[in-house]
Amino acid sequence: MIDDIVNKTHESLNLNKINDELYLTNKEIEVLEKYNINYNTSIDMLMFNLEEILNDSNGELTDLEEVSNSISEFNYYHNVNK
């Protein structure tokens, strides 16, 4: 039973390469698909689309907001020249 929980958690956190600038976990993909959001695009376009949706949501889409924050953080640490 514990092994099943650990395996499911591990699977949901696996990173998937979407393109050269974007990696998403299985869980993030699941949330994006839940809201029919195309993630096979540039990271900038994805972040723009997420912000548009979140601005119209009145703070009700907490799971999507978490994904947006995660993608923004990933972008900052991996794609922004410092």
N, C-alpha and C positions, 0 to 999 in steps of 0.2 A: 504494500500500500504506500509506504513512504517512498519507495523507489519510483512508483508511478507518478507521484506528485513531483518529485525531483526531476524526472524525465520530462514531464509536461512543462515545468518551469524552465528547464534548460532549453527545450525546443522553442518556447515562446521568445527567448532572448537571443537566439541565433541571429547573426547578422547576415543579411542578403544584399549582395551588390546589385543595385538598381542601375547605376551608371557610374562613370568615373568619379563623380563628385557626391554620390548619394548611396548610403547604406542604411537599410531599415531592418528592424527586428521583425520577427513573425507577428508579434503582438501589434506593432505599429502598422504593419500592412493590414492586419485584421481590422483595426480601427478605421483606417483610410477607406478600405473596401466597404465597411459598414455604412459610411456616408457617401459612397460612390465618388470618391476623390481620386483623380488620375495622379498616380505617383511616378509614372514613367515619363517624366519630364525633367527639366532642369530644377535644381534645388531652389533657385531663386523664384521660379514660377510656382513651385509647390508651396513655398513659404508665403508668397503673395496670395495664392488661392486660399490657404488656411486662414490667413489674417482676415480676408474678406468674409469668409464663412463665420469666423469667430466674432467679428465685429457685429454681425447681424444676429447672433445667437442669444444675446442677453445673458451670457455666462452660464448657459445650460449645458454646454458640451464639454464637460470637464475632461473626458477621455481624449477628445480631439485637441483640447488645449495642452494636455500633457505631451501628446505627440508633437505638436507644434513647437513646444519648448525644447523637446529633445532634439528635433531637427535643427532648430536655431543654434543650439549649443554645439551640436556636431559640426554644423557649418562654420561656426566661429573657430573652433579648435582645429579643423582639418582643411578648410578652404580659404580662410582669410589670411592674407599676407600680413605678418606682424613685424 
